[in-house]
C-alpha cells in the first residue's frame, strides 16, 4: 500500500544547519523509501502571516527551493511545489472555512498565546491579531486535505493543528459526503529520533536566538567562524572532557557514523582540546556540505531553472487538485446548472441553432483539457488533464463517434467516464441522462 506523506516548508528565512539536520535531510531520506508518495511544498501563503517584507519572502522562496534541491531532493520521485502556485488550495480553504466553527479556532494555541500576551500588557485581547493568524489552522487543513495525505510529519507543537484538520474534514464529509468521504483522516507523524541541534549558546538552534550555524550562506568560512563560537567549558587540553554534555559533541554526532562519533567521544574524554575538537567538527560538516554548497551556488545563479522545476511540480500537483476541487464544487452546490426550459426557448427564439461541441484548451499548468458544452454554451463537464494534446484529441473523437454508455462506469456512488485506461471526468448521477442525450446529438449528426 502506498502512503502519501505531506510536508510543508516555511519560507520566511534562510536555512541553517539545524534546519538541515532536523528537517531537510531526514525528509529527503524518507522520500525514497518504498511505498511512500511524498509531497513537499513551500508554504509561502503561510509566510505572509508573520512577514510583511516582500523582498524577504521572495528571497526566502528562492533560497529554500535551492537548498532542498541542492541537498538531493529528487523531483522525479516526489511532488515539489509552491503553495501559491496551486489556486485550488485557497478555494478549498474557503470551503473549509465555511464549515469550521469559530469556537474551534478560538482554541488554537497560537491565537490563545497572542491573546494572553495582549491581556498581560493590558491591551485589547485581539490587538494586532490578523485573520491570517486566527485562521492559520484552516489553511493548514486545506494544504493537507487537498491531497488527502495519510501522514504529516510535524513537531509536537503542531499536533493540535492536525487534530483540527481531522475535525474539519469530518465536518465536511458529514455535511456533503452523502455516505462518501471526500477526505481521509490525516495522522500526525512524530519522529523523536530526528536530530535537534543545539545552537552556539546551547539553546535550540534558531534564528530567533541568533545562535545558528549557517548551512550555505557565507560559505565554508562563515561555517568555521560560527563553530569557533560554540560555547564550551574551561577545561584545558589534556583534561578529560564531559562529551555527553558537550554541545559540540552533540552537533558532531549528527554528522557522523556511530563509529566516528564513538571515536570522537573517546578522544574528548582522553583530553583532546576544544580547539582541535572544533577543527574536527568543521572538517566533518564540510565533508557533507561542500558538494551541496556547490550545487546550491549553481542553482542560485540560475533562478529560472528553479522556477521551471517548481512550475513542473505545480503542474504535477494540479493533476490531482484540479479534478478534486471540481468534485468538491459540485458537492457544495457550485455546479453548472442543467439547462432549463426557458433557456431552450430563448435559443429557438434567437434562432442560434448551435450544436453541442467540445472546446479544447491549455490550462494554467500547461496541460491539455476540454469542456463539453451544450448548444446554449452551458458546460456539461470538464475533462481531466492530458499531457499530450493528440491523446486528448483522440478521446474527443471517440466520445463524438462511439456509444457513450460504453464509456460510463459507476463506482462508489459516482459516475466515471473512462476512455480506455484514461478517466475523462466524473459526473453527478442526476446529470448523466442529460449528458447522454446531448452527446447523442453529435453521433446522430443533429
Wavefront OBJ file of the C-alpha trace (Angstrom):
o trace
v 0.000 0.000 0.000
v 1.264 3.476 -0.878
v 1.297 6.040 1.927
v 1.051 9.691 0.955
v 3.249 11.868 3.179
v 2.997 15.666 3.006
v 5.477 18.172 4.447
v 5.200 21.972 4.481
v 8.315 24.141 4.380
v 8.137 27.649 5.849
v 9.502 30.357 3.554
v 10.452 33.115 5.974
v 14.185 32.781 6.475
v 17.493 31.372 5.277
v 18.006 27.680 6.188
v 20.665 26.904 8.791
v 22.413 23.742 9.941
v 19.639 22.891 12.409
v 17.028 23.022 9.638
v 19.135 20.674 7.548
v 19.759 18.070 10.265
v 16.280 18.278 11.780
v 14.042 18.520 8.712
v 15.659 18.637 5.282
v 17.955 15.633 5.479
v 15.504 13.219 7.179
v 12.688 14.293 4.834
v 14.768 13.659 1.724
v 15.828 10.254 3.035
v 12.224 9.357 3.822
v 11.062 10.384 0.338
v 12.874 7.492 -1.343
v 11.518 4.760 0.927
v 9.393 2.107 -0.826
v 5.653 2.714 -0.659
v 5.955 6.466 0.040
v 4.276 9.080 -2.172
v 5.939 12.252 -0.897
v 4.582 15.782 -1.299
v 6.802 18.726 -0.306
v 5.523 22.266 -0.609
v 6.825 25.706 0.219
v 4.243 27.339 2.480
v 4.575 30.855 1.098
v 0.960 31.810 1.866
v 1.690 30.968 5.499
v 4.773 33.190 5.404
v 2.531 36.227 4.846
v 1.139 35.759 8.363
v 4.478 36.502 10.032
v 6.374 38.533 7.444
v 5.338 41.703 5.629
v 8.640 42.199 3.804
v 8.048 41.216 0.143
v 11.746 41.091 -0.704
v 12.488 38.780 2.196
v 9.691 36.410 1.219
v 10.770 36.387 -2.444
v 14.404 35.759 -1.494
v 13.469 33.065 1.008
v 11.364 31.181 -1.562
v 14.362 31.048 -3.879
v 16.879 30.102 -1.172
v 14.726 27.372 0.328
v 13.924 25.785 -3.033
v 17.628 25.842 -3.949
v 18.538 24.351 -0.563
v 16.219 21.363 -0.869
v 17.289 20.710 -4.443
v 20.986 21.027 -3.579
v 20.511 18.672 -0.633
v 19.389 15.940 -3.017
v 15.603 16.145 -3.338
v 14.673 14.109 -6.422
v 11.729 15.900 -8.027
v 11.109 12.929 -10.313
v 10.224 10.867 -7.236
v 8.318 13.469 -5.223
v 5.824 16.268 -5.842
v 7.597 19.565 -5.043
v 5.618 22.782 -5.416
v 4.849 26.215 -4.017
v 1.586 26.576 -2.144
v 0.799 29.809 -4.018
v 1.048 28.025 -7.397
v -1.967 25.833 -6.576
v -5.075 28.076 -6.858
v -7.290 25.232 -5.689
v -5.761 25.483 -2.168
v -7.231 28.903 -1.262
v -10.526 27.833 -2.871
v -10.615 24.731 -0.683
v -9.570 26.868 2.286
v -12.693 28.991 1.855
v -14.941 25.934 1.583
v -13.417 24.580 4.806
v -13.700 28.000 6.494
v -17.433 27.905 5.860
v -17.837 24.649 7.808
v -15.398 25.437 10.640
v -16.766 26.601 13.981
v -15.246 29.830 15.275
v -15.026 28.184 18.688
v -12.579 25.660 17.276
v -10.306 28.464 16.081
v -10.621 30.198 19.454
v -8.851 27.205 20.984
v -5.814 27.318 18.648
v -2.593 27.573 20.670
v -1.006 30.350 18.576
v -4.116 32.529 18.794
v -4.561 31.947 22.529
v -0.891 32.755 23.157
v -1.239 36.069 21.306
v -4.383 36.929 23.261
v -2.660 36.075 26.545
v 0.267 38.346 25.648
v -2.132 41.215 24.908
v -4.010 40.701 28.164
v -0.723 40.590 30.098
v 0.223 44.024 28.768
v -3.322 45.307 29.367
v -4.118 45.759 25.674
v -7.260 44.744 23.790
v -7.325 40.923 23.580
v -7.222 40.902 19.761
v -4.809 43.814 19.370
v -2.529 43.213 16.368
v -4.031 39.787 15.637
v -4.834 39.282 11.968
v -7.313 36.890 10.426
v -4.302 35.163 8.897
v -3.067 34.197 12.355
v -6.565 33.375 13.595
v -7.477 31.093 10.675
v -3.995 29.639 10.094
v -5.155 26.119 11.092
v -7.788 26.147 8.317
v -5.221 26.952 5.640
v -3.023 24.185 7.051
v -6.017 21.839 6.864
v -6.527 22.808 3.205
v -2.855 22.050 2.463
v -3.230 18.574 3.921
v -6.727 17.663 2.759
v -6.233 18.903 -0.812
v -4.006 15.904 -1.484
v -5.539 13.555 1.106
v -2.250 12.968 2.900
v -2.175 9.938 5.157
v 0.826 11.076 7.226
v 2.039 14.582 8.078
v 5.434 14.851 9.818
v 5.089 17.578 12.453
v 6.641 18.736 15.684
v 4.691 18.205 18.866
v 3.637 21.860 18.827
v 1.710 21.185 15.592
v -0.282 18.165 16.771
v -3.270 20.357 17.643
v -3.405 21.611 14.048
v -3.553 18.024 12.755
v -6.410 17.293 15.131
v -8.213 20.388 13.867
v -7.690 19.268 10.258
v -9.347 15.963 11.148
v -12.261 17.737 12.827
v -12.772 19.990 9.800
v -12.542 17.051 7.374
v -15.100 15.062 9.354
v -17.473 18.024 9.385
v -17.220 18.498 5.603
v -17.652 14.769 4.950
v -20.730 14.711 7.183
v -22.347 17.745 5.524
v -21.640 16.949 1.896
v -20.428 13.368 1.596
v -23.825 11.636 1.446
v -22.203 8.400 2.533
v -18.965 9.079 0.661
v -15.913 10.586 2.385
v -14.131 13.180 0.291
v -11.259 13.422 2.775
v -9.187 10.778 4.508
v -8.271 11.387 8.136
v -4.619 12.552 8.254
v -2.360 11.331 11.023
v 0.497 13.189 12.684
v 3.896 11.560 12.237
v 6.164 12.363 15.180
v 9.800 11.345 14.828
v 11.529 11.704 18.180
v 14.786 10.405 16.681
v 15.224 13.419 14.381
v 18.219 15.485 15.432
v 17.550 18.740 17.284
v 20.811 20.633 17.177
v 21.922 22.970 19.942
v 22.940 26.429 18.856
v 26.162 28.240 19.669
v 24.904 29.053 23.187
v 23.435 25.622 23.944
v 19.801 26.570 23.377
v 17.925 25.086 20.427
v 19.454 26.367 17.181
v 17.121 29.105 15.990
v 17.242 32.370 14.058
v 15.237 33.969 16.850
v 18.087 33.248 19.287
v 20.765 34.392 16.816
v 22.740 31.247 17.622
v 22.760 29.395 14.291
v 25.461 27.792 12.178
v 24.874 28.747 8.518
v 24.185 25.974 6.046
v 25.358 27.528 2.763
v 25.238 31.254 3.430
v 28.742 32.740 3.636
v 30.447 29.540 2.514
v 32.887 27.375 4.490
v 34.433 30.452 6.118
v 31.160 31.506 7.775
v 30.560 27.943 8.969
v 34.040 27.740 10.571
v 33.605 31.119 12.249
v 30.287 30.032 13.726
v 31.662 26.710 15.013
v 34.520 28.598 16.665
v 31.903 30.445 18.762
v 30.280 27.289 20.185
v 30.309 27.672 23.956
v 32.499 25.129 25.791
v 33.682 24.796 29.381
v 37.060 25.971 30.680
v 38.834 22.595 30.682
v 42.251 22.830 29.126
v 43.913 20.480 26.578
v 44.882 17.276 28.353
v 41.966 17.456 30.774
v 39.153 14.923 30.247
v 36.032 16.487 28.726
v 32.398 15.690 29.527
v 31.432 14.674 25.995
v 27.847 13.725 26.807
v 27.036 17.241 28.000
v 29.021 18.999 25.287
v 27.039 20.901 22.636
v 29.956 20.437 20.268
v 29.779 16.659 20.601
v 26.006 16.714 20.004
v 26.500 18.521 16.704
v 29.349 16.191 15.687
v 27.183 13.139 16.385
v 24.511 14.442 13.973
v 27.015 14.387 11.084
v 28.980 11.221 11.763
v 28.568 7.479 11.816
v 28.213 5.605 15.097
v 31.869 4.531 14.996
v 33.095 8.031 14.170
v 31.134 9.630 16.999
v 32.335 6.950 19.453
v 35.955 7.661 18.461
v 35.404 11.419 18.809
v 33.914 10.917 22.263
v 36.863 8.798 23.396
v 39.307 11.461 22.244
v 37.409 14.150 24.141
v 37.404 12.043 27.283
v 41.138 11.436 26.769
v 41.806 15.182 26.829
v 41.553 16.486 23.239
v 41.478 20.291 23.335
v 38.353 22.200 22.427
v 40.171 23.990 19.615
v 41.177 20.708 17.963
v 37.676 19.334 18.518
v 36.156 22.325 16.725
v 38.525 21.841 13.783
v 37.492 18.191 13.602
v 33.816 19.198 13.677
v 34.369 21.680 10.828
v 36.061 19.006 8.726
v 33.240 16.558 9.362
v 30.484 19.050 8.497
v 32.336 20.328 5.443
v 32.749 16.821 4.011
v 28.952 16.608 3.793
v 28.102 20.191 2.887
v 30.809 21.078 0.319
v 29.242 19.203 -2.651
v 25.809 20.570 -1.745
v 27.130 24.115 -1.434
v 28.495 23.916 -4.961
v 25.114 22.760 -6.292
v 23.387 25.470 -4.255
v 25.557 28.205 -5.764
v 24.813 26.918 -9.259
v 21.065 26.884 -8.578
v 21.035 30.365 -7.050
v 22.789 31.629 -10.181
v 20.022 30.048 -12.307
v 16.703 31.195 -10.788
v 14.802 30.370 -13.985
v 15.885 26.742 -13.656
v 14.437 26.682 -10.139
v 11.255 28.285 -11.443
v 10.943 25.651 -14.186
v 11.276 22.873 -11.595
v 8.628 24.449 -9.372
v 6.221 25.002 -12.255
v 6.624 21.369 -13.294
v 5.864 20.380 -9.703
v 2.781 22.593 -9.646
v 1.516 21.032 -12.886
v 2.029 17.587 -11.360
v 0.142 18.587 -8.206
v -2.704 20.209 -10.134
v -3.416 16.974 -11.967
v -4.870 15.966 -8.611
v -6.082 19.267 -7.170
v -7.993 20.460 -10.264
v -10.362 17.497 -10.704
v -10.713 17.122 -6.927
v -11.907 20.695 -6.442
v -14.337 20.250 -9.327
v -15.879 17.384 -7.351
v -15.983 19.489 -4.186
v -17.568 22.414 -6.019
v -20.278 20.109 -7.245
v -20.747 18.655 -3.760
v -21.348 22.050 -2.143
v -23.689 23.208 -4.916
v -21.331 25.306 -7.039
v -22.059 23.174 -10.075
v -23.084 24.313 -13.527
v -26.868 24.373 -13.675
v -28.630 21.974 -16.029
v -30.264 23.852 -18.909
v -33.848 24.803 -18.113
v -36.834 25.153 -20.444
v -36.645 28.973 -20.654
v -33.030 28.712 -21.853
v -34.075 26.342 -24.634
v -36.892 28.668 -25.578
v -34.503 31.598 -25.875
v -32.304 29.506 -28.112
v -35.144 28.831 -30.536
v -36.286 32.431 -30.318
v -32.870 33.755 -31.304
v -32.553 31.132 -33.986
v -28.982 30.430 -32.905
v -29.340 26.726 -33.599
v -25.842 25.946 -32.352
v -24.826 22.358 -31.731
v -23.218 20.826 -28.702
v -19.453 20.901 -29.004
v -16.133 20.086 -27.395
v -13.813 23.019 -26.641
v -10.128 22.184 -26.127
v -7.737 24.468 -24.251
v -4.456 24.569 -22.375
v -4.796 25.138 -18.625
v -2.670 27.258 -16.289
v -0.396 24.295 -15.599
v 0.389 23.862 -19.304
v -1.688 20.673 -19.622
v -4.486 19.989 -22.102
v -8.184 19.745 -21.232
v -11.527 20.057 -22.951
v -15.023 21.146 -21.989
v -18.224 19.637 -23.339
v -20.809 22.369 -23.925
v -24.416 22.040 -24.964
v -25.930 24.178 -27.739
v -26.559 27.039 -25.312
v -22.945 27.100 -24.199
v -23.650 25.502 -20.818
v -20.730 23.392 -19.587
v -21.779 19.794 -19.050
v -18.374 18.518 -17.929
v -14.697 19.445 -17.754
v -12.135 16.789 -18.601
v -9.149 15.835 -16.518
v -5.728 16.953 -17.746
v -3.778 15.357 -20.594
v -0.057 15.823 -21.140
v -0.349 15.047 -24.854
v -2.815 17.084 -26.967
v -3.051 14.269 -29.527
v -4.279 11.878 -26.844
v -6.870 14.449 -25.732
v -7.980 14.836 -29.349
v -8.362 11.098 -29.853
v -10.501 10.876 -26.703
v -12.766 13.661 -28.005
v -13.127 11.859 -31.328
v -14.163 8.620 -29.635
v -16.697 10.435 -27.454
v -18.175 12.005 -30.580
v -18.439 8.827 -32.633
v -18.862 5.868 -30.273
v -21.614 4.734 -27.925
v -21.315 6.966 -24.850
v -22.691 4.302 -22.486
v -19.671 2.164 -23.327
v -17.508 4.712 -21.517
v -19.678 5.025 -18.406
v -18.713 3.215 -15.186
v -20.493 3.608 -11.843
v -18.301 3.262 -8.767
v -18.759 4.306 -5.127
v -21.876 6.285 -5.972
v -20.148 8.317 -8.677
v -20.406 8.191 -12.474
v -16.975 7.864 -14.094
v -16.421 8.442 -17.807
v -13.414 6.398 -18.945
v -11.958 6.029 -22.422
v -9.531 3.142 -22.390
v -7.367 3.452 -19.259
v -7.919 7.216 -19.015
v -10.561 8.654 -16.695
v -12.008 11.596 -18.592
v -14.294 13.066 -15.925
v -16.791 12.328 -13.184
v -20.480 13.197 -13.339
v -23.288 13.621 -10.888
v -25.745 10.770 -11.468
v -28.570 13.306 -11.902
v -26.743 14.845 -14.864
v -25.882 11.595 -16.674
v -29.134 11.347 -18.616
v -28.839 14.896 -19.949
v -25.192 14.429 -20.963
v -26.115 11.172 -22.699
v -28.904 12.869 -24.664
v -26.770 15.836 -25.706
v -23.760 13.802 -26.748
v -26.033 11.546 -28.778
v -26.873 14.516 -30.997
v -23.240 14.569 -32.125
v -23.269 10.919 -33.155
v -26.618 11.411 -34.910
v -25.328 14.456 -36.784
v -28.045 16.688 -35.325
l 1 2 3 4 5 6 7 8 9 10 11 12 13 14 15 16 17 18 19 20 21 22 23 24 25 26 27 28 29 30 31 32 33 34 35 36 37 38 39 40 41 42 43 44 45 46 47 48 49 50 51 52 53 54 55 56 57 58 59 60 61 62 63 64 65 66 67 68 69 70 71 72 73 74 75 76 77 78 79 80 81 82 83 84 85 86 87 88 89 90 91 92 93 94 95 96 97 98 99 100 101 102 103 104 105 106 107 108 109 110 111 112 113 114 115 116 117 118 119 120 121 122 123 124 125 126 127 128 129 130 131 132 133 134 135 136 137 138 139 140 141 142 143 144 145 146 147 148 149 150 151 152 153 154 155 156 157 158 159 160 161 162 163 164 165 166 167 168 169 170 171 172 173 174 175 176 177 178 179 180 181 182 183 184 185 186 187 188 189 190 191 192 193 194 195 196 197 198 199 200 201 202 203 204 205 206 207 208 209 210 211 212 213 214 215 216 217 218 219 220 221 222 223 224 225 226 227 228 229 230 231 232 233 234 235 236 237 238 239 240 241 242 243 244 245 246 247 248 249 250 251 252 253 254 255 256 257 258 259 260 261 262 263 264 265 266 267 268 269 270 271 272 273 274 275 276 277 278 279 280 281 282 283 284 285 286 287 288 289 290 291 292 293 294 295 296 297 298 299 300 301 302 303 304 305 306 307 308 309 310 311 312 313 314 315 316 317 318 319 320 321 322 323 324 325 326 327 328 329 330 331 332 333 334 335 336 337 338 339 340 341 342 343 344 345 346 347 348 349 350 351 352 353 354 355 356 357 358 359 360 361 362 363 364 365 366 367 368 369 370 371 372 373 374 375 376 377 378 379 380 381 382 383 384 385 386 387 388 389 390 391 392 393 394 395 396 397 398 399 400 401 402 403 404 405 406 407 408 409 410 411 412 413 414 415 416 417 418 419 420 421 422 423 424 425 426 427 428 429 430 431 432 433 434 435 436 437 438 439 440 441 442 443 444 445 446
